[in-house]
Amino acid sequence: MAKQTPLYEAHKALGGKMIEFAGWSLPVQYSGAIEEHMATREAAGLFDVSHMGRLEVVGPDAIKVVQRLTTNDADRLADGQIQYSVMTTPQGTVMDDLTVYRFNRHFFLLVVNAVNLEKIYRWICQHLVGVEASLYDVSRRYAQIAIQGPAAEDILQSLTDIELDHIRYYWFDVGEVAGIPRTIISRTGYTGEDGFELYIPMDKETNAEWVWGRLLERGRHEGLKPCGLASRNTLRLEAKMLLYGNDMDETTTVLEAGLDWITKFEKGDFIGREALLRQKEAGLKRRLVGFEVLDRAPAREHYPVWIDDQMVGHVTSGSPAPFLKKNIGLAYLPIEYTGVGTRFHVQIRDRRVEAQVVPTPFYKRKK
């Protein structure tokens, strides 16, 4: 039976269409995926992301553990700052992508994908031998709500005394939201919009539903809408934010996935470093690209990708882009075919339609 977030009853009361995702019962949509997508781009959207995994690494060697297990350089973080990073296998392939919150040098919060929580917990435990650090799964201590979109700051500001305009992108603060103390407020998200993610302490079972309700009430006149998994997926794809299990996994390296910008070889040793250095020196044989379909039919994940008469892979993510009004997608192509403007074919049902490599992100919000 799928697990339920603290907002399960609130979703049902709002008419959310529930599906199972990563072992959790979550709304795929409420009023409609396109309407929710556009509301987030033009006003604000509210998402339940309580299913995400949350792990604390605590102790004098916490920074050593994070540095050893992730590709980005956590030593560059200041207290209160956040970093997007990746955990890699010894072969340099992607175990998970995550956000790293630094409270101080001895205390980090790692937010990982729900589907990978148990795997990552075991992996970190294997690397605590001989170091002064402890690992805690605090996933159930918090509910997690994301409010995203151009109106997000105004709506949330009406419920907190924390000065939100002082929280920069990928930084966080801790304070009271809708009367709930010790709420972590981070300026992060997975939609390509400005916005915040709230980590609400679950010392009372009603805390999450209370905050969710207050946000919807305050945001009603700003155009805030509750949003489901469907719009979350199209929003993140327009912004070219990768999805674990689709666009990267343990068969793809971080360099092939285009995540070299968070792979800091100069910081020193980390798991997968040597394999990635060898791959970098030898040169990539394939890389993830963004493409547009030059046809009215959308490409979907798993659709075969062809170059001439050879099938070279498949679409990892594909969808109509509601804001851009195009059919877009991601796919791994042989490195010699990854240049912008290169044309190839995607097999959509019984026919092959032309697609073209384009620059990414497909969508970038105006600042």
Protein Blocks (a to p, Z undefined) as FASTA:
>chain_A
ZZddfklmmmmmnopacddeehiacdfbfnbpklmmmmmmmmcccddfklpccdddedjk
lmmmmmmmpmbdfklpcehiacddddddfkopafbdcddddfblmbccddddfklmmmmm
mmmmmmmgoiacddddfklmpccdddedjklmmmmmmmccbdfklpcghiacdddeehia
hiacddddjeopacddddddfkbfklmmmmmmmmmmmmmmnopacddfklmmmmmmmnop
acehilgcfkbcfklnopmmmccfknopcehklmmmmmmmnopabdcddddddbfbdcde
hiacdehjbcfbdcfbdcddfklopacddddddfklmcghiacdddehjaccdddddddd
fbdcdZZ
